[in-house]
Amino acid sequence: MPPSGAPGLGYLAGKVFELLSFFERGLSLMDASSDADLGLYVVAYAAASCAGELPSAGAWHGVTAGVELIWRTHMLHPVA
Protein backbone atom coordinates (compact mmCIF):
# COMPACT_ATOMS: atom_id res chain seq x y z
CA MET A 1 0.00 0.00 0.00
CA PRO A 2 1.46 3.39 -0.93
CA PRO A 3 2.18 5.89 1.84
CA SER A 4 -0.52 8.44 2.57
CA GLY A 5 -0.57 11.08 -0.17
CA ALA A 6 1.52 9.00 -2.60
CA PRO A 7 -0.07 8.18 -5.94
CA GLY A 8 -1.21 4.62 -6.48
CA LEU A 9 0.06 2.55 -9.36
CA GLY A 10 -3.36 1.78 -10.81
CA TYR A 11 -2.74 4.16 -13.69
CA LEU A 12 -0.11 1.71 -15.01
CA ALA A 13 -2.56 -1.16 -15.44
CA GLY A 14 -3.84 -0.02 -18.83
CA LYS A 15 -0.32 0.49 -20.17
CA VAL A 16 0.78 -2.93 -18.96
CA PHE A 17 -2.19 -4.65 -20.63
CA GLU A 18 -1.56 -2.66 -23.82
CA LEU A 19 2.06 -3.80 -23.87
CA LEU A 20 1.13 -7.43 -23.24
CA SER A 21 -1.41 -7.22 -26.04
CA PHE A 22 1.28 -5.85 -28.35
CA PHE A 23 3.64 -8.74 -27.63
CA GLU A 24 0.97 -11.22 -28.69
CA ARG A 25 0.42 -9.32 -31.97
CA GLY A 26 4.13 -8.64 -32.43
CA LEU A 27 5.12 -12.28 -32.13
CA SER A 28 2.51 -13.24 -34.72
CA LEU A 29 3.80 -10.54 -37.06
CA MET A 30 7.41 -11.65 -36.58
CA ASP A 31 6.49 -15.26 -37.39
CA ALA A 32 4.70 -14.18 -40.58
CA SER A 33 7.40 -11.74 -41.76
CA SER A 34 10.34 -12.47 -44.01
CA ASP A 35 13.70 -10.72 -43.68
CA ALA A 36 12.66 -8.54 -46.61
CA ASP A 37 9.44 -7.58 -44.78
CA LEU A 38 11.41 -6.66 -41.66
CA GLY A 39 13.71 -4.53 -43.81
CA LEU A 40 10.70 -2.67 -45.19
CA TYR A 41 9.40 -2.10 -41.65
CA VAL A 42 12.77 -0.62 -40.67
CA VAL A 43 12.79 1.70 -43.70
CA ALA A 44 9.21 2.83 -42.93
CA TYR A 45 10.11 3.39 -39.26
CA ALA A 46 13.22 5.41 -40.19
CA ALA A 47 11.23 7.56 -42.62
CA ALA A 48 8.47 8.22 -40.08
CA SER A 49 11.03 8.97 -37.38
CA CYS A 50 12.99 11.41 -39.55
CA ALA A 51 9.77 13.13 -40.61
CA GLY A 52 8.61 13.48 -36.99
CA GLU A 53 5.57 11.34 -37.72
CA LEU A 54 5.91 8.77 -34.95
CA PRO A 55 3.08 9.10 -32.45
CA SER A 56 3.67 9.13 -28.76
CA ALA A 57 3.66 5.72 -27.09
CA GLY A 58 0.14 4.39 -26.79
CA ALA A 59 -1.24 6.52 -29.64
CA TRP A 60 -0.59 4.03 -32.44
CA HIS A 61 -3.84 4.47 -34.36
CA GLY A 62 -3.05 4.67 -38.07
CA VAL A 63 0.53 3.41 -37.72
CA THR A 64 1.32 0.08 -39.33
CA ALA A 65 1.96 -2.92 -37.15
CA GLY A 66 5.40 -3.24 -38.76
CA VAL A 67 6.41 0.28 -37.74
CA GLU A 68 5.14 -0.31 -34.21
CA LEU A 69 7.11 -3.57 -34.06
CA ILE A 70 10.33 -1.80 -35.03
CA TRP A 71 9.68 1.11 -32.65
CA ARG A 72 9.08 -1.18 -29.69
CA THR A 73 12.15 -3.24 -30.60
CA HIS A 74 14.19 -0.05 -30.85
CA MET A 75 13.03 0.96 -27.37
CA LEU A 76 14.14 -2.34 -25.77
CA HIS A 77 16.97 -2.21 -23.28
CA PRO A 78 20.20 -3.52 -24.91
CA VAL A 79 20.38 -6.42 -22.45
CA ALA A 80 16.93 -7.59 -23.55
PyMOL commands that set and color helices and strands:
alter all, ss='L'
color gray80, all
select helices_A, chain A and resi 10-32+35-50+65-74
alter helices_A, ss='H'
color red, helices_A
deselect
rebuild
show_as cartoon
